[in-house]
């Protein structure tokens, strides 16, 4: 079958290990099913995989891709949940120590077909296209969990979304607005600030700018470059939810004094559960909200999408179609 896969690693030139070609059809263990992929979206995880982060060399060649929407063996339109938990695990699968993402231990979604556990498919409503639905399982699910599960934010709260333009940040702006929150957003780029307003942000600011109010919560995916600003933006008792460190994991100043003195909450968040994915799909279906897609490319042109992500030339998701 056709597939886009990692053949080798390179930290300096990750795209050098990307191959567009043929791979064997997926093996289907008991309790698993195959989904014929109609659309799949690109994540930073895929780029990191080509650098050898989170993917073992002995697992190569590995079909990349965590996210997909398609048609299951029974002809149902479905969205694929990307977190593969141990069959014996019950409860929140993001806490399963044996969990993995598609394209880490199991072949990914950038292919004609992908094999997943039967419990990992969620019905796709007619209100979402395959391209839109393919955006949900990683970035949008991460944003949903950050806002409504880990952050516990409610209608009327004010949240700051750092780094407008990234996949999770973009999703957070849209979902926060759909959930009745007041949304402030930052970006170094004027054009991205303008797009954040179009998405639903109430106000936008340059990165690091002084805000007119203290916020109830911060959605933080940037790390070092915005951490101090995020902490200082919070009201006493406010909550910072972090799910990434795109500018680097090391901090010059963790702002610990401010954190304990103002009794701030710093909460980590990773991906989301199947139940949360179903709730996210339901929220979009009931509100008419749709994911922002930066560009749609045929899967044969996957290298172009990877290059755009590596260059930071995106606002929204890159989607590959079959």
Helices and strands as residue ranges (DSSP letters): E 2-6, G 14-17, E 18-22, E 32-41, H 44-50, G 57-59, E 62-63, E 69-72, E 77-80, E 83-84, G 93-95, E 100-101, E 113-117, G 118-120, E 121-123, H 130-133, I 136-140, H 141-144, I 145-150, E 158-161, H 167-178, E 182-187, H 190-199, E 203-206, E 215-220, H 227-233, E 234-242, H 256-261, E 265-268, H 274-287, E 293-298, G 299-301, H 302-310, E 317-321
